[in-house]
Amino acid sequence: MDVPGYRKIHDSPVPLAGGLAVITGLAIPILFVVLWACLGSLPESFAHIVSYGLSNRGWQLAAILVGSIAMLALGMLDDSRDLLPKWKLLGQVIIALAVAASGIRVTMFVDSDIFSYAITVLWILTVTNSVNFQDNMNGLCPGLGIICGWFFAWHAGLEGQYLVATLAFLFSGALFGFLPFNFPKGRVFLGDGGSHVVGFVLSVLAVLPDFYSDDTPYKWLIITPLLILFIPLADLISIIVIRCRLGQPIWVGDNNHFSHRLVRSGHPKTRAVLLLLLISAVIGALTLFV
């Protein structure tokens, strides 16, 4: 339970079970389809796509599922025992390294395994924690997860990467099922466990699609994930700058996130969340046109 206290905006204890709901909605359909494929019972038109995807990205899919469960466990441990930042960061690094070892890596056109591992770990940690920071107002973190996952799904689908698109749509669907319990009234919170899962999956979905190829020789298209994830990444940069100016450790929470500043400027909490979600949706839509 998340009890009221310093920096809390709710007045009574709220369950922190949202992460369990999201991971269930994500994992069960995947395991069901994999089992169905192994039994050879899938419809023929669908079986080819699934078998092709699993044969090429099976280990990566397994790494995503295991990584998501590990992030959930890490976040729930933080919820219950309030882990020191160094231990939480260590856990995130280990999970990110395991994902990179599965073949899900950022290259940035640099032919170096060391660079690839380092930039992938840095990317997963950055996105995971920036999205985790968005779990500060009802509906904001799951809403951003739905929107960003939706646009990653469309980009993957347009490139013919159907397994990635299916995973991204499934992720958005799992969050969409949870959203009514969290927005506008927070009957259940994602908790650190849930926000870790949302951030982790988004960081991976940003790496899986091929935003650049020889058929579209525009290397600047690799900034597409940065645009889709604009709100959490911009908020992270903003909060780091503010905390450095105030002489605060960047890992110590405060009420200076975009959502808090919108509320202080006179917007109701629900409108503040909807404004940020609208901005995210508009920027995401622009990436499809670009």
PLY file of the C-alpha trace (Angstrom):
ply
format ascii 1.0
element vertex 290
property float x
property float y
property float z
element edge 289
property int vertex1
property int vertex2
end_header
0.00 0.00 0.00
1.15 3.53 -0.79
0.39 5.56 2.33
0.03 9.38 2.27
3.10 11.37 3.21
5.73 13.80 1.99
5.39 14.55 -1.77
2.21 12.40 -1.90
-0.90 13.88 -3.50
-3.40 11.24 -2.28
-5.20 11.29 1.06
-5.64 7.58 1.87
-3.62 4.37 1.36
-3.76 3.00 -2.22
-2.77 -0.51 -3.44
0.47 -0.76 -5.44
-0.64 -3.78 -7.48
-0.73 -2.17 -10.93
2.57 -3.69 -12.01
1.23 -7.19 -11.40
-1.82 -6.42 -13.55
0.26 -5.05 -16.43
2.80 -7.89 -16.45
-0.05 -10.42 -16.39
-1.73 -8.78 -19.38
1.60 -8.77 -21.21
2.95 -12.22 -20.37
-0.08 -14.51 -20.53
-1.01 -13.81 -24.20
2.64 -14.22 -25.27
3.03 -17.54 -23.44
-0.33 -18.70 -24.79
0.60 -18.00 -28.42
4.05 -19.58 -27.99
2.44 -22.72 -26.55
-0.16 -22.70 -29.33
2.63 -22.42 -31.93
4.59 -25.26 -30.33
1.50 -27.49 -30.51
1.14 -26.64 -34.20
-2.47 -25.51 -33.81
-2.19 -21.95 -35.08
-4.20 -20.97 -38.21
-1.98 -21.41 -41.26
-2.10 -17.74 -42.28
-0.96 -16.70 -38.80
1.40 -19.58 -38.08
3.98 -18.50 -40.69
4.30 -15.00 -39.23
4.53 -16.27 -35.66
7.01 -19.05 -36.42
9.19 -16.68 -38.47
9.18 -14.09 -35.70
9.93 -16.60 -32.96
12.75 -18.23 -34.93
14.43 -14.86 -35.51
13.66 -13.08 -32.26
12.72 -15.89 -29.85
15.65 -15.30 -27.50
15.01 -11.56 -27.57
11.36 -12.07 -26.70
12.38 -14.31 -23.81
14.86 -11.65 -22.62
12.12 -9.00 -22.74
9.73 -11.13 -20.68
12.35 -12.15 -18.12
13.68 -8.59 -17.99
10.16 -7.21 -17.43
9.55 -9.65 -14.58
12.95 -8.79 -13.07
12.19 -5.05 -13.32
8.82 -5.69 -11.67
10.50 -7.57 -8.81
13.12 -4.84 -8.40
10.50 -2.11 -8.29
8.26 -4.02 -5.87
11.27 -4.57 -3.62
11.87 -0.83 -3.71
8.20 -0.20 -2.90
8.33 -2.44 0.15
11.85 -1.79 1.47
12.83 1.58 -0.04
16.09 0.43 -1.62
19.13 2.68 -1.68
19.56 4.27 -5.14
22.89 2.47 -5.71
21.31 -0.98 -5.24
18.37 -0.15 -7.47
20.75 1.15 -10.13
22.87 -2.00 -9.86
19.80 -4.16 -10.43
18.81 -2.09 -13.47
22.33 -2.40 -14.93
22.35 -6.20 -14.55
18.96 -6.48 -16.29
20.05 -4.12 -19.07
23.25 -6.11 -19.65
21.24 -9.33 -19.95
18.98 -7.70 -22.54
21.98 -6.43 -24.51
23.48 -9.93 -24.41
20.31 -11.28 -26.08
21.04 -9.16 -29.16
18.81 -6.16 -28.43
21.42 -3.44 -28.81
21.87 0.13 -30.00
24.71 0.53 -32.51
24.52 4.20 -33.59
26.43 3.15 -36.75
29.52 2.34 -34.60
31.05 -1.10 -35.19
32.10 -1.83 -31.61
30.61 -4.36 -29.20
31.86 -2.44 -26.17
30.24 0.77 -27.41
27.04 -1.09 -28.29
26.73 -2.66 -24.85
27.52 0.63 -23.08
25.06 2.75 -25.08
22.34 0.10 -24.77
22.68 -0.08 -20.99
22.72 3.72 -20.78
19.61 3.94 -22.98
17.63 1.35 -20.98
18.56 3.02 -17.69
17.70 6.49 -19.00
14.29 5.56 -20.40
13.36 3.29 -17.49
14.07 5.98 -14.92
12.60 8.85 -16.95
9.32 6.92 -17.29
9.50 5.93 -13.62
9.62 9.66 -12.81
6.29 10.09 -14.66
4.48 7.95 -12.11
3.67 11.06 -10.10
0.04 11.72 -11.05
-2.92 9.48 -11.81
-2.93 8.25 -15.41
0.28 9.92 -16.55
2.70 6.99 -16.62
0.26 4.39 -18.03
-1.12 6.99 -20.47
2.35 7.75 -21.81
3.03 4.01 -22.00
-0.10 3.47 -24.12
0.69 6.34 -26.50
4.41 5.59 -26.92
3.79 1.85 -27.27
1.11 2.53 -29.89
3.46 4.61 -32.05
6.30 2.10 -31.73
3.81 -0.55 -32.87
2.86 1.45 -35.96
6.47 2.13 -36.91
7.33 -1.56 -36.58
4.24 -2.62 -38.53
4.96 -0.21 -41.37
8.41 -1.78 -41.68
6.93 -5.30 -41.77
8.25 -6.21 -38.29
5.05 -7.87 -37.17
6.32 -9.59 -34.03
7.62 -6.26 -32.70
4.36 -4.54 -33.68
2.31 -7.25 -31.97
4.38 -6.97 -28.79
3.98 -3.18 -28.76
0.22 -3.32 -29.36
-0.07 -5.99 -26.65
1.86 -3.77 -24.23
-0.45 -0.83 -24.97
-3.46 -3.10 -24.50
-2.23 -4.32 -21.11
-1.85 -0.72 -19.96
-5.21 0.26 -21.46
-6.88 -2.42 -19.35
-5.25 -0.99 -16.23
-5.88 2.70 -17.00
-9.55 2.90 -15.81
-8.42 1.75 -12.35
-5.83 4.54 -12.20
-7.40 7.47 -14.05
-8.95 9.84 -13.22
-9.26 8.44 -9.69
-6.31 6.41 -8.46
-7.91 3.28 -7.04
-4.72 1.35 -7.84
-1.19 2.66 -8.48
1.45 1.19 -10.76
4.00 1.48 -8.00
7.73 1.38 -8.69
7.26 -2.18 -9.93
4.76 -1.17 -12.59
6.54 2.02 -13.67
9.78 0.05 -14.00
8.02 -2.39 -16.33
6.54 0.43 -18.43
9.89 2.22 -18.75
11.82 -0.97 -19.47
9.46 -2.21 -22.19
9.39 1.23 -23.85
13.20 1.36 -23.84
13.30 -2.02 -25.60
10.52 -1.14 -28.06
12.57 1.90 -29.04
15.50 -0.34 -30.02
13.70 -3.25 -31.72
12.28 -1.52 -34.85
14.65 -0.56 -37.67
14.06 3.15 -38.02
16.91 3.39 -40.53
17.58 1.12 -43.50
19.31 1.27 -46.87
15.90 1.76 -48.48
15.42 4.98 -46.50
18.94 6.44 -46.34
18.23 9.16 -43.77
20.30 8.48 -40.69
18.52 11.23 -38.75
15.45 8.96 -38.62
17.07 7.24 -35.66
15.89 10.21 -33.57
12.32 8.88 -33.95
12.39 7.13 -30.53
13.58 10.38 -28.92
10.54 12.18 -30.35
8.09 9.45 -29.34
9.53 9.51 -25.81
9.80 13.31 -25.78
7.73 13.98 -22.63
9.55 11.62 -20.22
13.00 12.44 -21.64
12.42 16.21 -21.64
11.06 16.01 -18.09
14.13 14.05 -17.00
16.48 16.70 -18.43
14.41 19.47 -16.86
14.35 17.86 -13.43
18.12 17.21 -13.49
18.78 20.88 -14.32
16.45 22.08 -11.56
17.94 19.79 -8.92
21.49 20.75 -9.89
20.59 24.44 -9.60
19.11 23.82 -6.15
22.09 21.74 -5.11
19.95 18.63 -4.59
20.99 15.05 -5.43
19.35 14.13 -8.74
18.03 10.85 -7.28
16.05 12.59 -4.48
12.45 13.16 -5.54
10.63 16.49 -5.51
7.54 18.20 -6.95
9.14 19.94 -9.92
8.08 17.59 -12.72
6.09 18.92 -15.69
2.83 17.66 -14.18
3.46 19.35 -10.82
4.39 22.63 -12.49
1.23 22.57 -14.59
-0.84 22.07 -11.42
0.97 24.93 -9.70
0.20 27.14 -12.69
-3.52 26.62 -12.09
-4.49 23.49 -14.04
-6.47 20.75 -12.28
-4.55 17.48 -12.00
-6.70 15.71 -14.61
-6.23 18.52 -17.14
-2.47 18.61 -16.49
-2.22 14.90 -17.26
-4.38 15.20 -20.38
-2.29 18.11 -21.67
0.92 16.11 -21.38
-0.70 13.08 -23.03
-1.98 15.30 -25.86
1.49 16.73 -26.47
2.95 13.23 -26.51
0.29 12.05 -28.98
0.82 15.01 -31.33
4.60 14.57 -31.41
4.19 10.83 -31.91
1.82 11.43 -34.81
4.34 13.76 -36.43
6.91 10.95 -36.50
4.60 8.91 -38.73
4.36 11.75 -41.25
8.11 12.37 -41.18
0 1
1 2
2 3
3 4
4 5
5 6
6 7
7 8
8 9
9 10
10 11
11 12
12 13
13 14
14 15
15 16
16 17
17 18
18 19
19 20
20 21
21 22
22 23
23 24
24 25
25 26
26 27
27 28
28 29
29 30
30 31
31 32
32 33
33 34
34 35
35 36
36 37
37 38
38 39
39 40
40 41
41 42
42 43
43 44
44 45
45 46
46 47
47 48
48 49
49 50
50 51
51 52
52 53
53 54
54 55
55 56
56 57
57 58
58 59
59 60
60 61
61 62
62 63
63 64
64 65
65 66
66 67
67 68
68 69
69 70
70 71
71 72
72 73
73 74
74 75
75 76
76 77
77 78
78 79
79 80
80 81
81 82
82 83
83 84
84 85
85 86
86 87
87 88
88 89
89 90
90 91
91 92
92 93
93 94
94 95
95 96
96 97
97 98
98 99
99 100
100 101
101 102
102 103
103 104
104 105
105 106
106 107
107 108
108 109
109 110
110 111
111 112
112 113
113 114
114 115
115 116
116 117
117 118
118 119
119 120
120 121
121 122
122 123
123 124
124 125
125 126
126 127
127 128
128 129
129 130
130 131
131 132
132 133
133 134
134 135
135 136
136 137
137 138
138 139
139 140
140 141
141 142
142 143
143 144
144 145
145 146
146 147
147 148
148 149
149 150
150 151
151 152
152 153
153 154
154 155
155 156
156 157
157 158
158 159
159 160
160 161
161 162
162 163
163 164
164 165
165 166
166 167
167 168
168 169
169 170
170 171
171 172
172 173
173 174
174 175
175 176
176 177
177 178
178 179
179 180
180 181
181 182
182 183
183 184
184 185
185 186
186 187
187 188
188 189
189 190
190 191
191 192
192 193
193 194
194 195
195 196
196 197
197 198
198 199
199 200
200 201
201 202
202 203
203 204
204 205
205 206
206 207
207 208
208 209
209 210
210 211
211 212
212 213
213 214
214 215
215 216
216 217
217 218
218 219
219 220
220 221
221 222
222 223
223 224
224 225
225 226
226 227
227 228
228 229
229 230
230 231
231 232
232 233
233 234
234 235
235 236
236 237
237 238
238 239
239 240
240 241
241 242
242 243
243 244
244 245
245 246
246 247
247 248
248 249
249 250
250 251
251 252
252 253
253 254
254 255
255 256
256 257
257 258
258 259
259 260
260 261
261 262
262 263
263 264
264 265
265 266
266 267
267 268
268 269
269 270
270 271
271 272
272 273
273 274
274 275
275 276
276 277
277 278
278 279
279 280
280 281
281 282
282 283
283 284
284 285
285 286
286 287
287 288
288 289
